[in-house]
Amino acid sequence: MPKAKEVKILGLGGSMRKPSHTLTVLKMALEAAQQSGATTDLIDVAELELPLFYDTKRLEDFPNSAYIQAFLEKFKWADGFIFCAPTYHGTPSASFKNALVFWSSCPAAPIFT
Ligand SMILES: Cc1cc2nc3c(=O)[nH]c(=O)nc-3n(C[C@H](O)[C@H](O)[C@H](O)COP(=O)(O)O)c2cc1C
């Protein structure tokens, strides 16, 4: 019988608040994914050292571009995602959205490659 393909799940979320409820929930969801056989990784937005996204800048123009590239590589690695961020005034928090915008809009991001 062929071996099932390994499924890789990336979790992104949390908040700057300690303790973060959304981070707790995200960890629980990743644990459930692991129990179902997935390999998981977690990106806690409070640990991220991302600048604010700047849409006319190229990746290499950011001073910490190697760090940003490593962050984007995690998205390439994943087969699927679990996002868990707080609602601030009716939308996901700014720290979460900034991370997501880097992934989805940066010219070096997987969506463009
Ligand atoms: C600035 C701010 C704005 C918020 N706006 C909303 C909102 O619009 N709707 C809502 O249901 N909760 C809102 N909340 C509550 C948070 O979404 C909620 O407490 C969340 O669980 C916090 O997650 P965390 O523990 O991961 O920081 C707001 C909280 C803050 C600090």
The ligand as an ORCA input file, in Angstrom:
! r2SCAN-3c Opt
* xyz 0 1
  C      -8.030     47.344     20.088
  C      -8.998     46.184     20.224
  C     -10.103     46.104     19.397
  C     -10.998     45.018     19.500
  N     -12.056     44.944     18.648
  C     -12.902     43.878     18.715
  C     -13.995     43.748     17.802
  O     -14.212     44.572     16.941
  N     -14.799     42.669     17.937
  C     -14.602     41.710     18.883
  O     -15.387     40.750     18.964
  N     -13.542     41.795     19.746
  C     -12.701     42.848     19.676
  N     -11.637     42.930     20.532
  C     -11.418     41.855     21.483
  C     -10.344     40.864     21.002
  O     -10.564     40.457     19.660
  C     -10.374     39.611     21.884
  O     -10.158     39.995     23.222
  C      -9.371     38.577     21.479
  O      -9.662     37.355     22.118
  C      -7.954     38.962     21.881
  O      -7.082     37.955     21.419
  P      -5.631     37.778     22.041
  O      -5.806     37.279     23.466
  O      -4.942     36.744     21.180
  O      -4.961     39.107     22.005
  C     -10.761     44.020     20.459
  C      -9.638     44.125     21.311
  C      -8.769     45.181     21.194
  C      -7.543     45.252     22.081
*
